[in-house]
């Protein structure tokens, strides 16, 4: 939406400084809205990366079956298609419609228990798996969804950390695994 708000006719204008100069034109139609929303999105993404980086997996599990789930990436396509629709901060109805649509997307995703992997996480090396696993010393098989920075192999021991209903496995294998 920041790109849609940009005034491309001012692209080759000379930069003006200070910004409060009466002849200065900011190259955004609605700078307050677009920069605020862009800033919130960047801040949320940075918080997500910091949160994932701070996780220290310590609990060992033995993976019995692993299944990479690339199909869930397609669920995330719809919101990206919406970003290419003609939206304008000055058209209040379209802007409110977008907010309602994104609110419904969040609610439906949250209530259905579906895990949608953000494509930016894929860029940073994260993969989504459905796995069957057991805890060492316990023969009870369990299933889970796992976000991992490594290609998971069956019959291998990994350290994991649980965040809500999703396990996190980073790139180091547990000591003493198969």
Secondary structure, DSSP 4 states (H G I P E B T S, - for coil): -HHHHB-GGGTTSPP-SSTT-TT---SBTTHHHHHHHHHHHHHHHHHHHHHHHH----EEEEEEEEEE--GGGGGGHHHHHHTTS---TT-HHHHHHHHHHHHHHHHHHHHHT-----HHHHHTT-EEEEEEEE-TT----EEEEEEESS---TTEEEEEEEETTEEEE-SPBPTT--
